[in-house]
Amino acid sequence: MGSRLTAASLAVFLASLAVVSGAGAAMIGIYRNGMETTAQRAQLVKLSGRNCARGGGDDALRVVIGKRTEECSFRTPVLGRNLEIAATERLLSGAPKSLQRKMFLSVELRAGGGARYQLAVYPLQRKAQLRKVLSDGTIEYLAIVKNESAVRGVDKANKLRLSAVDVDPGKCRLIASVGGKRVADFTDATAGELSGRASGFSVGAAKNATGAVASFDDVVVRVPSPF
């Protein structure tokens, strides 16, 4: 599965989108990346993280976190406010066993300046979190689900999906799912606190994620329809 639009085309396309007034509209895919080639994997650009080594193999982007790094985040070519992102992510067994329980995988929207909306899963804890990260590092937990069977363990595919769509001035509806199961539906009344437009994904762990290894595949970005 290849990417369908170039970064330049996406920028022009998304710049023309009107503000969406409802979150119930169907979502239409405008960008797909199956990570099958080096060129496709190169479309994903590092957004944040001090030491983030990347590579490929088995039709996926492989990321290894280096020293003094808590999280490595990568963005797609798609920039916009009203988007949905989906990705298949795996916590790989190459990570130190002492770290694996602390590791999370995520998809992100409205990222920029250190802030973003984030759906994060902890594979070995079977936990999912919908959170809002502010530019000063403050984390607001909008929803937490524990003992969720849809969250899968080491070397298993976690299919994450997150949408963020404005429903009223200053308000954004967030819908999050794991493995096709909805885990959160939350309306943020202070959505204006986030000014970013990047969409992407990350792997990390609290305080220190040195040695964490993860893979990312089948990334899809959608927009609401009608525009």
C-alpha positions in Angstrom: 0.0 0.0 0.0 1.7 3.2 -1.2 1.3 6.8 -0.3 -1.4 8.6 -2.4 -0.4 12.2 -2.2 2.8 14.1 -2.1 3.6 16.4 0.8 3.2 19.5 -1.5 -0.2 18.3 -2.7 -1.3 17.6 0.8 -0.4 21.1 1.9 -2.4 22.7 -0.9 -5.3 20.3 -0.4 -5.6 20.9 3.4 -5.2 24.6 3.1 -8.4 24.7 1.2 -10.5 22.8 3.8 -13.2 24.7 5.6 -13.8 24.4 9.3 -15.9 21.4 10.0 -19.0 22.1 12.1 -19.8 18.5 13.1 -17.9 15.4 14.3 -20.3 12.9 12.9 -19.2 13.2 9.3 -17.6 10.2 7.5 -13.9 10.2 7.2 -12.1 10.0 3.8 -8.5 8.8 3.5 -6.2 11.2 1.8 -2.8 9.7 2.8 -1.7 6.1 3.1 1.8 4.7 3.8 2.4 1.0 3.9 6.2 1.5 4.7 7.1 -0.9 2.0 10.1 1.0 0.6 12.8 3.3 1.8 11.2 6.2 0.0 7.9 5.7 1.7 9.5 5.4 5.2 11.5 8.6 4.5 8.2 10.5 4.3 7.9 10.2 8.1 10.0 13.0 9.6 11.2 13.2 13.2 9.1 15.6 15.2 10.8 15.3 18.6 13.3 13.2 20.5 17.0 13.6 21.3 18.3 10.2 20.1 16.0 8.3 17.7 17.5 5.7 15.4 15.3 4.6 12.5 15.4 1.9 9.9 13.2 -0.5 8.0 12.5 -4.1 7.3 9.4 -6.4 7.0 7.4 -3.5 5.5 7.6 -1.3 8.6 9.4 1.7 10.0 11.6 0.5 13.0 12.5 3.0 15.7 15.1 2.5 18.5 15.4 5.0 21.3 18.9 6.0 22.4 20.4 7.5 25.5 18.8 10.4 27.5 15.6 10.1 25.5 12.0 9.7 26.8 10.1 9.6 23.6 10.6 9.6 19.8 7.8 11.2 17.7 7.5 11.2 13.9 5.0 13.2 11.8 3.3 12.4 8.5 3.3 15.0 5.6 -0.3 15.8 6.5 -0.9 19.1 8.4 -4.3 20.1 9.5 -6.7 20.7 12.4 -9.6 18.3 11.6 -8.0 15.0 11.0 -8.0 11.3 11.9 -4.9 9.2 12.0 -4.6 5.4 12.2 -1.5 3.2 12.4 -0.5 -0.3 13.3 2.2 -0.3 16.0 4.2 -3.0 17.8 6.3 -3.0 20.9 9.2 -5.2 19.9 10.9 -7.9 22.0 14.3 -6.3 21.4 13.5 -3.8 24.1 15.0 -4.5 27.6 12.5 -6.6 29.6 12.9 -4.2 32.5 11.6 -1.4 30.3 8.8 -3.2 28.4 6.1 -2.7 31.0 6.7 1.1 31.1 6.7 1.5 27.3 3.8 3.1 25.4 2.9 3.4 21.7 0.8 6.3 20.4 -0.8 8.2 17.6 -1.0 12.0 17.8 -2.9 15.0 16.3 -2.5 18.8 16.5 1.1 18.3 17.4 3.5 21.2 17.6 5.7 23.1 20.0 5.7 20.1 22.3 1.9 20.0 22.6 -0.5 17.5 21.1 -3.5 15.2 21.6 -2.3 11.7 22.0 -3.9 8.2 22.2 -1.3 6.1 24.0 -1.4 2.3 24.8 0.8 0.4 27.2 1.0 -3.1 25.7 2.1 -5.0 28.9 -0.3 -3.1 31.1 -3.3 -3.5 28.8 -4.0 0.2 29.3 -5.1 3.0 27.0 -5.0 6.7 27.7 -6.4 9.7 25.8 -4.3 12.6 26.9 -3.7 16.2 26.1 -0.1 17.3 26.4 0.6 21.1 26.8 3.6 22.9 25.6 5.0 23.1 29.1 4.9 19.3 29.5 1.7 19.2 31.6 -0.4 16.2 30.8 -4.2 16.2 31.1 -5.7 12.7 31.1 -9.0 13.0 29.2 -9.8 9.2 29.5 -8.1 6.1 30.9 -9.1 2.5 30.2 -7.5 -0.3 32.1 -7.5 -4.1 31.5 -8.4 -3.5 27.9 -8.3 -6.8 25.9 -7.9 -4.8 22.6 -4.5 -3.7 23.8 -2.0 -6.3 22.7 1.4 -7.3 24.1 5.0 -7.7 22.9 5.5 -8.2 19.1 1.7 -8.0 18.7 -0.1 -5.5 16.4 -1.9 -2.6 18.1 -4.2 -0.8 15.7 -4.7 2.7 17.0 -7.0 5.4 15.6 -7.6 8.9 16.8 -9.7 11.7 15.4 -9.9 15.4 16.4 -12.7 17.5 14.8 -13.9 20.9 15.9 -17.6 20.9 16.8 -18.0 24.5 18.0 -15.6 27.5 18.3 -12.9 26.5 20.8 -14.3 22.9 21.2 -13.0 19.7 19.7 -14.4 16.2 19.8 -11.9 13.4 20.2 -12.7 9.8 19.3 -10.1 7.1 20.1 -10.2 3.4 19.3 -7.9 0.4 19.7 -8.3 -2.7 17.5 -11.6 -1.3 16.2 -13.0 -0.9 19.8 -13.8 2.6 20.9 -12.0 3.5 24.1 -12.8 7.2 24.4 -15.2 9.9 23.1 -14.4 13.2 24.7 -15.2 16.9 23.9 -12.4 19.3 24.9 -13.8 22.7 25.7 -10.3 24.3 25.7 -9.1 23.0 22.3 -7.6 26.4 21.6 -4.7 25.6 23.9 -3.3 23.5 21.1 -2.2 25.4 18.0 -0.2 22.6 16.3 -1.3 21.0 13.0 1.0 17.9 12.7 -0.2 14.3 12.7 2.0 11.4 13.6 2.9 8.7 16.1 5.5 7.9 18.8 7.1 5.4 21.2 8.3 6.2 24.6 8.4 5.6 28.4 8.3 7.9 31.4 11.6 9.4 32.4 13.9 7.2 30.3 13.1 5.0 27.3 16.7 4.1 26.4 16.6 0.8 24.4 13.0 0.9 23.5 12.2 -0.7 20.1 9.0 -0.4 18.2 7.7 -0.7 14.6 5.1 1.4 12.8 3.1 0.4 9.7 -0.1 1.0 7.7 -0.4 4.7 8.5 -3.6 6.3 7.2 -4.7 10.0 7.6 -8.3 10.9 6.9 -10.3 14.1 6.7 -14.1 14.6 7.4 -16.5 14.6 4.5 -18.2 16.7 3.4 -15.4 19.3 3.8 
